[in-house]
Amino acid sequence: MNIQLTEPAVNRLRQELTKAGMHAVRLSLKEAGCSGLEYVFDFTLEGQEGDLCESFDGFQLFVDPESYSKALDGLMIDFQTDLLSSSFVFNNPNKKGECGCGISFTV
């Protein structure tokens, strides 16, 4: 599986999973927004049958195989903080466009 998480993303996910009492996150896509696709993080105890899996420091990342083949191969996830906000940032080489608010994208 070719999905990378930066150190700030790993640290933030581990922190949020600990607060939620979970030890895994599942990444998938859903149809939403102006452009068509949106990233979805679900905290979980285990993946679903057929999920792809990658272990990180303190948790596992499960990925929906259909979402992966459709648009997640090569994804880099970062967590960025500035003076006014903090958020996960998805650098996706498969993205062809995105909506004005940056929440949804097309492939």
DSSP file (Angstrom, degrees, kcal/mol; ACC not computed):
  #  RESIDUE AA STRUCTURE BP1 BP2  ACC     N-H-->O    O-->H-N    N-H-->O    O-->H-N    TCO  KAPPA ALPHA  PHI   PSI    X-CA   Y-CA   Z-CA
    1    1 A M              0   0    0      0, 0.0     2,-0.6     0, 0.0    72,-0.0   0.000 360.0 360.0 360.0 134.2    0.0    0.0    0.0
    2    2 A N        +     0   0    0      2,-0.0    72,-2.8    74,-0.0    73,-0.4  -0.608 360.0 122.1-112.2  69.2    1.4    3.4   -1.0
    3    3 A I        -     0   0    0     -2,-0.6     2,-0.4    71,-0.2    73,-0.2  -1.000  41.0-161.7-127.2 129.7   -0.1    5.9    1.5
    4    4 A Q  E     -a   76   0A   0     71,-2.7    73,-2.9    -2,-0.4     2,-0.4  -0.873   7.1-161.5-114.7 145.1    2.3    8.0    3.6
    5    5 A L  E     -a   77   0A   0     -2,-0.4    73,-0.2    71,-0.2     2,-0.0  -0.987  18.9-132.1-120.7 132.8    1.7    9.9    6.8
    6    6 A T     >  -     0   0    0     71,-2.6     4,-2.5    -2,-0.4     5,-0.2  -0.318  32.3-102.5 -72.9 166.1    4.0   12.6    8.0
    7    7 A E  H  > S+     0   0    0      1,-0.2     4,-2.7     2,-0.2     5,-0.2   0.904 123.2  52.2 -58.6 -43.2    5.1   12.6   11.6
    8    8 A P  H  > S+     0   0    0      0, 0.0     4,-2.2     0, 0.0    -1,-0.2   0.881 110.5  49.2 -61.3 -35.2    2.6   15.4   12.6
    9    9 A A  H  > S+     0   0    0     68,-0.3     4,-2.6     2,-0.2     5,-0.2   0.918 111.6  48.3 -68.4 -43.1   -0.2   13.3   11.1
   10   10 A V  H  X S+     0   0    0     -4,-2.5     4,-2.6     1,-0.2     5,-0.2   0.934 112.7  48.9 -60.6 -46.4    0.9   10.2   12.9
   11   11 A N  H  X S+     0   0    0     -4,-2.7     4,-2.1    -5,-0.2    -2,-0.2   0.908 113.3  46.1 -61.7 -43.2    1.1   12.1   16.2
   12   12 A R  H  X S+     0   0    0     -4,-2.2     4,-2.6     2,-0.2     5,-0.2   0.920 113.4  48.0 -68.7 -43.4   -2.3   13.7   15.8
   13   13 A L  H  X S+     0   0    0     -4,-2.6     4,-2.7     2,-0.2     5,-0.2   0.925 112.2  49.6 -63.1 -43.3   -4.1   10.5   14.8
   14   14 A R  H  X S+     0   0    0     -4,-2.6     4,-2.2    -5,-0.2    -1,-0.2   0.914 111.8  49.5 -60.5 -42.6   -2.5    8.6   17.7
   15   15 A Q  H  X S+     0   0    0     -4,-2.1     4,-2.0    -5,-0.2    -2,-0.2   0.930 113.7  44.6 -61.6 -47.2   -3.6   11.4   20.1
   16   16 A E  H  X S+     0   0    0     -4,-2.6     4,-1.8     1,-0.2    -2,-0.2   0.879 112.7  51.5 -67.9 -38.2   -7.2   11.3   18.8
   17   17 A L  H  X>S+     0   0    0     -4,-2.7     5,-2.5    -5,-0.2     4,-0.8   0.901 108.4  51.8 -64.7 -40.8   -7.4    7.5   18.8
   18   18 A T  H ><5S+     0   0    0     -4,-2.2     3,-0.9    -5,-0.2    -2,-0.2   0.927 109.3  49.6 -61.5 -45.2   -6.2    7.4   22.4
   19   19 A K  H 3<5S+     0   0    0     -4,-2.0    -1,-0.2     1,-0.2    -2,-0.2   0.862 113.5  47.0 -60.8 -35.5   -8.9    9.9   23.4
   20   20 A A  H 3<5S-     0   0    0     -4,-1.8    -1,-0.2    -5,-0.1    -2,-0.2   0.534 111.6-120.4 -85.1  -6.4  -11.5    7.8   21.6
   21   21 A G  T <<5S+     0   0    0     -3,-0.9     2,-0.2    -4,-0.8    -3,-0.2   0.789  73.7 121.0  72.1  27.4  -10.3    4.5   23.2
   22   22 A M      < -     0   0    0     -5,-2.5    -1,-0.3    -6,-0.2    23,-0.2  -0.705  51.6-159.2-116.3 168.3   -9.5    3.1   19.7
   23   23 A H  S    S+     0   0    0     21,-1.0    37,-1.5    -2,-0.2     2,-0.3   0.173  70.1  49.1-135.4  18.9   -6.4    1.8   18.1
   24   24 A A  E     -Cd  44  60B   0     20,-1.0    20,-2.7    35,-0.2     2,-0.4  -0.993  56.7-153.2-153.8 154.5   -7.1    1.9   14.4
   25   25 A V  E     -Cd  43  61B   0     35,-2.4    37,-3.1    -2,-0.3     2,-0.5  -0.985  11.0-148.8-128.4 141.9   -8.4    4.3   11.8
   26   26 A R  E     -Cd  42  62B   0     16,-2.9    16,-2.1    -2,-0.4     2,-0.5  -0.950  10.0-157.7-113.4 127.4  -10.1    3.4    8.5
   27   27 A L  E     +Cd  41  63B   0     35,-3.2    37,-2.3    -2,-0.5     2,-0.3  -0.886  26.3 144.9-105.9 131.6   -9.7    5.7    5.5
   28   28 A S  E     -C   40   0B   0     12,-1.9    12,-2.5    -2,-0.5     2,-0.3  -0.892  39.7-113.9-148.7 178.9  -12.2    5.6    2.7
   29   29 A L  E     -C   39   0B   0     -2,-0.3     2,-0.3    10,-0.2    10,-0.2  -0.902  22.9-169.8-117.9 149.7  -13.9    7.9    0.2
   30   30 A K  E     -C   38   0B   0      8,-2.0     8,-2.1    -2,-0.3     2,-0.6  -0.976  33.0-105.6-134.0 153.8  -17.5    9.0    0.0
   31   31 A E  E     +C   37   0B   0     -2,-0.3     2,-0.3     6,-0.2     6,-0.3  -0.676  68.1 120.8 -77.1 121.2  -19.4   10.8   -2.7
   32   32 A A  E  >  +C   36   0B   0      4,-1.1     4,-1.1    -2,-0.6     3,-0.1  -0.979  35.3  34.6-168.1 168.8  -20.0   14.3   -1.4
   33   33 A G  T  4 S-     0   0    0     -2,-0.3     5,-0.1     1,-0.2    72,-0.0   0.004  95.6 -55.0  71.0-173.7  -19.5   18.0   -1.9
   34   34 A C  T  4 S+     0   0    0      1,-0.2    -1,-0.2     3,-0.1    71,-0.0   0.811 132.5  42.6 -72.8 -32.6  -19.3   20.0   -5.1
   35   35 A S  T  4 S-     0   0    0      2,-0.2    -1,-0.2    -3,-0.1    -2,-0.2   0.673 110.3-109.2 -97.8 -18.2  -16.6   18.0   -6.8
   36   36 A G  E  < S+C   32   0B   0     -4,-1.1    -4,-1.1    70,-0.1     2,-0.4  -0.106  82.2  63.2 127.1 -42.2  -17.6   14.5   -6.0
   37   37 A L  E     -CE  31 105B   0     68,-1.8    68,-2.2    -6,-0.3     2,-0.3  -0.934  48.1-176.2-127.5 146.7  -15.3   12.7   -3.5
   38   38 A E  E     -C   30   0B   0     -8,-2.1    -8,-2.0    -2,-0.4     2,-0.2  -0.996  28.6-115.3-139.0 141.7  -14.4   13.4    0.1
   39   39 A Y  E     -C   29   0B   0     64,-0.5     2,-0.4    -2,-0.3   -10,-0.2  -0.517  29.1-161.6 -74.7 142.9  -12.0   11.7    2.5
   40   40 A V  E     -C   28   0B   0    -12,-2.5   -12,-1.9    -2,-0.2     2,-0.5  -0.988   8.2-166.7-131.3 123.4  -13.5    9.9    5.5
   41   41 A F  E     -C   27   0B   0     -2,-0.4     2,-0.4   -14,-0.2   -14,-0.2  -0.938   9.5-176.9-103.0 127.0  -11.6    8.9    8.7
   42   42 A D  E     -C   26   0B   0    -16,-2.1   -16,-2.9    -2,-0.5     2,-0.3  -0.992  21.3-136.8-123.1 124.9  -13.5    6.4   11.0
   43   43 A F  E     +C   25   0B   0     -2,-0.4     2,-0.3   -18,-0.2   -18,-0.2  -0.622  39.5 160.3 -77.2 139.1  -11.9    5.4   14.3
   44   44 A T  E     -C   24   0B   0    -20,-2.7   -20,-1.0    -2,-0.3   -21,-1.0  -0.924  52.0-127.4-151.8 168.7  -12.3    1.6   14.8
   45   45 A L  S    S+     0   0    0      1,-0.3     2,-0.3    -2,-0.3    -1,-0.1   0.681  95.1   1.6 -93.6 -24.7  -11.1   -1.4   16.7
   46   46 A E  S    S-     0   0    0    -22,-0.1    -1,-0.3    -3,-0.1   -22,-0.1  -0.984  76.5-104.4-157.0 162.2  -10.5   -3.4   13.5
   47   47 A G        -     0   0    0     -2,-0.3     2,-0.2    -3,-0.1     3,-0.1  -0.155  39.0-100.2 -80.0 179.6  -10.8   -3.1    9.7
   48   48 A Q    >   -     0   0    0      1,-0.1     3,-2.4    -2,-0.0    -1,-0.1  -0.659  53.4 -74.1 -98.6 159.6  -13.4   -4.6    7.5
   49   49 A E  T 3  S+     0   0    0      1,-0.3    -1,-0.1    -2,-0.2     0, 0.0  -0.273 120.9  16.5 -55.3 129.9  -12.9   -7.8    5.4
   50   50 A G  T 3  S+     0   0    0      1,-0.3    -1,-0.3    14,-0.1    -3,-0.0   0.305  89.8 145.1  90.2  -8.5  -10.6   -7.1    2.5
   51   51 A D    <   -     0   0    0     -3,-2.4    -1,-0.3    13,-0.1     2,-0.2  -0.263  50.9-122.2 -61.7 147.6   -9.2   -3.8    3.8
   52   52 A L  E     -F   63   0B   0     11,-2.5    11,-2.4     2,-0.0     2,-0.4  -0.635  33.0-154.6 -81.8 150.9   -5.6   -2.9    3.1
   53   53 A C  E     +F   62   0B   0     -2,-0.2     2,-0.4     9,-0.2     9,-0.2  -0.990  20.9 177.1-138.4 140.0   -3.6   -2.4    6.3
   54   54 A E  E     -F   61   0B   0      7,-2.1     7,-3.3    -2,-0.4     2,-0.4  -0.997  23.1-136.6-137.0 136.3   -0.5   -0.4    7.3
   55   55 A S  E     +F   60   0B   0     -2,-0.4     2,-0.2     5,-0.2     5,-0.2  -0.795  23.2 179.1 -96.6 135.6    1.0   -0.2   10.8
   56   56 A F  E >   -F   59   0B   0      3,-3.1     3,-1.3    -2,-0.4     2,-1.0  -0.727  50.7 -61.0-121.9 175.0    2.2    3.1   12.2
   57   57 A D  T 3  S-     0   0    0      1,-0.3   -43,-0.1    -2,-0.2     3,-0.1  -0.419 123.0  -8.7 -63.2  98.1    3.6    4.0   15.6
   58   58 A G  T 3  S+     0   0    0     -2,-1.0     2,-0.3     1,-0.1    -1,-0.3   0.387 129.2  43.3  98.6  -3.7    0.8    3.2   18.0
   59   59 A F  E <   - F   0  56B   0     -3,-1.3    -3,-3.1     2,-0.0     2,-0.4  -0.985  70.0-116.2-161.5 169.0   -2.0    2.4   15.6
   60   60 A Q  E     -dF  24  55B   0    -37,-1.5   -35,-2.4    -2,-0.3     2,-0.6  -0.897  17.0-146.0-113.2 145.0   -3.1    0.7   12.4
   61   61 A L  E     -dF  25  54B   0     -7,-3.3    -7,-2.1    -2,-0.4     2,-0.4  -0.955  14.8-166.9-109.1 117.7   -4.4    2.4    9.2
   62   62 A F  E     -dF  26  53B   0    -37,-3.1   -35,-3.2    -2,-0.6     2,-0.4  -0.847   4.9-161.7-101.3 141.6   -7.0    0.4    7.3
   63   63 A V  E     -dF  27  52B   0    -11,-2.4   -11,-2.5    -2,-0.4   -35,-0.2  -0.987  24.0-118.3-129.9 130.0   -7.9    1.5    3.8
   64   64 A D     >  -     0   0    0    -37,-2.3     4,-2.4    -2,-0.4     5,-0.2  -0.482  24.8-141.8 -60.4 122.8  -11.0    0.6    1.8
   65   65 A P  H  > S+     0   0    0      0, 0.0     4,-2.4     0, 0.0     5,-0.2   0.840  98.5  52.6 -63.4 -33.2   -9.6   -1.3   -1.2
   66   66 A E  H  > S+     0   0    0      2,-0.2     4,-1.7     1,-0.2     5,-0.1   0.923 111.6  46.2 -67.3 -43.0  -12.1    0.2   -3.6
   67   67 A S  H  >>S+     0   0    0      2,-0.2     4,-2.6     1,-0.2     5,-0.9   0.896 111.5  53.4 -63.4 -40.0  -11.2    3.7   -2.5
   68   68 A Y  I  X>S+     0   0    0     -4,-2.4     5,-1.2     1,-0.2     4,-1.2   0.946 111.7  42.9 -61.3 -49.2   -7.6    2.9   -2.7
   69   69 A S  I  <5S+     0   0    0     -4,-2.4    -1,-0.2     1,-0.2    -2,-0.2   0.800 116.2  50.6 -69.2 -26.5   -7.8    1.7   -6.3
   70   70 A K  I  <5S-     0   0    0     -4,-1.7    -2,-0.2    -5,-0.2    -1,-0.2   0.891 138.6 -28.8 -77.5 -41.2  -10.0    4.6   -7.3
   71   71 A A  I  <5S+     0   0    0     -4,-2.6    23,-0.3    -5,-0.1    -3,-0.2   0.431 112.7  80.4-162.2   6.6   -8.0    7.5   -5.9
   72   72 A L  I ><< +     0   0    0     -4,-1.2     3,-2.1    -5,-0.9     2,-0.2   0.579  53.3 116.2-107.9  -8.8   -5.8    6.9   -2.8
   73   73 A D  T 3 <S+     0   0    0     -5,-1.2   -70,-0.2     1,-0.3    21,-0.1  -0.443  89.4  14.3 -62.2 123.0   -2.6    5.3   -4.3
   74   74 A G  T 3  S+     0   0    0    -72,-2.8    -1,-0.3     1,-0.3   -71,-0.2   0.466  89.7 157.1  91.5   2.9    0.3    7.7   -3.6
   75   75 A L    <   -     0   0    0     -3,-2.1   -71,-2.7   -73,-0.4     2,-0.5  -0.348  26.9-159.9 -64.7 137.6   -1.6    9.8   -1.0
   76   76 A M  E     -aB   4  91A   0     15,-2.1    15,-3.1   -73,-0.2     2,-0.5  -0.990   5.6-160.6-118.0 124.5    0.4   11.8    1.5
   77   77 A I  E     +aB   5  90A   0    -73,-2.9   -71,-2.6    -2,-0.5     2,-0.3  -0.918  14.2 173.5-109.9 127.8   -1.4   12.9    4.7
   78   78 A D  E     - B   0  89A   0     11,-2.7    11,-2.9    -2,-0.5     2,-0.4  -0.817  25.4-139.6-123.2 163.9    0.0   15.7    6.8
   79   79 A F  E     - B   0  88A   0     -2,-0.3     2,-0.4     9,-0.3     9,-0.2  -0.987  25.4-172.0-126.1 120.9   -1.3   17.6    9.8
   80   80 A Q  E     - B   0  87A   0      7,-2.7     7,-2.3    -2,-0.4     2,-0.4  -0.896   9.2-167.9-120.3 143.6   -0.7   21.3    9.7
   81   81 A T  E     + B   0  86A   0     -2,-0.4     5,-0.2     5,-0.2     2,-0.2  -0.989  11.6 166.4-128.2 135.2   -1.2   24.0   12.4
   82   82 A D        -     0   0    0      3,-3.0    -2,-0.0    -2,-0.4     0, 0.0  -0.659  55.9 -76.5-129.7-168.0   -1.1   27.8   11.9
   83   83 A L  S    S+     0   0    0     -2,-0.2     3,-0.1     1,-0.2    -2,-0.0   0.795 126.9  28.7 -63.6 -29.0   -2.2   30.7   14.1
   84   84 A L  S    S+     0   0    0      1,-0.2     2,-0.3     0, 0.0    -1,-0.2   0.658 123.8   3.0-109.0 -19.1   -5.9   30.3   13.3
   85   85 A S        -     0   0    0      2,-0.0    -3,-3.0     0, 0.0     2,-0.3  -0.956  47.0-145.1-158.1 171.4   -6.5   26.6   12.6
   86   86 A S  E     +B   81   0A   0     -2,-0.3     2,-0.3    -5,-0.2    -5,-0.2  -0.986  29.7 150.4-144.8 144.8   -5.3   23.1   12.4
   87   87 A S  E     -B   80   0A   0     -7,-2.3    -7,-2.7    -2,-0.3     2,-0.3  -0.991  46.9 -91.8-165.7 160.8   -6.3   20.4    9.9
   88   88 A F  E     -B   79   0A   0     -2,-0.3     2,-0.5    -9,-0.2    -9,-0.3  -0.630  38.1-152.9 -76.3 140.5   -5.3   17.3    8.0
   89   89 A V  E     -B   78   0A   0    -11,-2.9   -11,-2.7    -2,-0.3     2,-0.7  -0.980   1.2-153.7-120.3 127.4   -3.9   18.1    4.6
   90   90 A F  E     -B   77   0A   0     -2,-0.5     2,-0.9   -13,-0.2   -13,-0.2  -0.894   5.4-167.6-106.4 112.2   -4.3   15.5    1.8
   91   91 A N  E     +B   76   0A   0    -15,-3.1   -15,-2.1    -2,-0.7    -2,-0.0  -0.863  17.7 178.9 -99.5 102.8   -1.7   15.7   -1.0
   92   92 A N    >   -     0   0    0     -2,-0.9     3,-1.3   -17,-0.2   -17,-0.1  -0.916  26.6-163.8-116.0 114.0   -3.1   13.4   -3.6
   93   93 A P  T 3  S+     0   0    0      0, 0.0    -1,-0.1     0, 0.0   -19,-0.1   0.651  92.3  60.3 -68.4 -13.4   -1.3   12.9   -6.9
   94   94 A N  T 3  S+     0   0    0    -23,-0.3     2,-0.2   -21,-0.1   -22,-0.1   0.592  77.9 112.1 -87.1 -12.4   -4.5   11.4   -8.4
   95   95 A K    <   +     0   0    0     -3,-1.3    12,-0.2     1,-0.2     3,-0.1  -0.438  38.4 178.2 -69.7 129.0   -6.6   14.6   -7.8
   96   96 A K        -     0   0    0     10,-3.0     2,-0.3     1,-0.4    11,-0.2   0.655  67.2 -16.4-101.1 -23.0   -7.6   16.4  -11.0
   97   97 A G  E     -G  106   0B   0      9,-1.1     9,-2.7   -62,-0.0    -1,-0.4  -0.974  57.3-151.8-169.8 167.8   -9.6   19.2   -9.4
   98   98 A E  E     -G  105   0B   0     -2,-0.3     7,-0.2     7,-0.3     2,-0.0  -0.968  28.4 -96.8-147.7 162.9  -11.2   20.3   -6.2
   99   99 A C    >   -     0   0    0      5,-2.1     3,-1.1    -2,-0.3     7,-0.0  -0.266  44.8-100.2 -75.0 168.5  -14.1   22.5   -5.1
  100  100 A G  T 3  S+     0   0    0      1,-0.3    -1,-0.1     2,-0.1    -2,-0.0   0.813 123.2  50.6 -61.0 -32.9  -13.5   26.1   -3.9
  101  101 A C  T 3  S-     0   0    0      1,-0.0    -1,-0.3     3,-0.0    -2,-0.0   0.620 106.5-128.4 -82.7 -11.6  -13.6   25.2   -0.2
  102  102 A G  S <  S+     0   0    0     -3,-1.1    -2,-0.1     2,-0.2     3,-0.0   0.573  78.3 109.8  80.5   9.9  -11.1   22.4   -0.8
  103  103 A I  S    S+     0   0    0    -65,-0.1   -64,-0.5     1,-0.0     2,-0.3   0.886  74.7  38.3 -86.1 -41.2  -13.2   19.7    0.9
  104  104 A S        -     0   0    0    -66,-0.1    -5,-2.1   -73,-0.0     2,-0.3  -0.751  67.5-175.3-112.5 160.9  -14.1   17.6   -2.1
  105  105 A F  E     -EG  37  98B   0    -68,-2.2   -68,-1.8    -2,-0.3     2,-0.3  -0.913  17.1-130.3-146.4 168.1  -12.1   16.6   -5.1
  106  106 A T  E       G   0  97B   0     -9,-2.7   -10,-3.0    -2,-0.3    -9,-1.1  -0.880 360.0 360.0-121.2 156.1  -12.3   14.8   -8.5
  107  107 A V              0   0    0     -2,-0.3    -1,-0.1   -12,-0.2   -71,-0.0   0.322 360.0 360.0-122.8 360.0  -10.1   12.2  -10.1
